[in-house]
Amino acid sequence: MIQFKIIDMLSSSGNLFRITFNTAFIDSSNKLHLNRWNISPENLHKDFTKFEADFYVELEFEDYCHG
């Protein structure tokens, strides 16, 4: 699980969203492309005030095994 938080000097930190994934779904490109329907909590899926309809997160991983 990876949590994304808001950290601001003027306000207290808060949770923005979180994602959970199985590493078996990382293909040879070493990238995961996650849209708003892949984030938690589920009430954020339709929260267009916080995230636009085309919101996405792309995670890029470095090679770990060289073999």
Secondary structure, 3 states (H helix, E strand, C coil): CEEEEECCCCCCCEEEEEECCCHHHCCCCCEEEEEHHHCECHHHCCCCCCCCCCCEEEEECCCCCCC
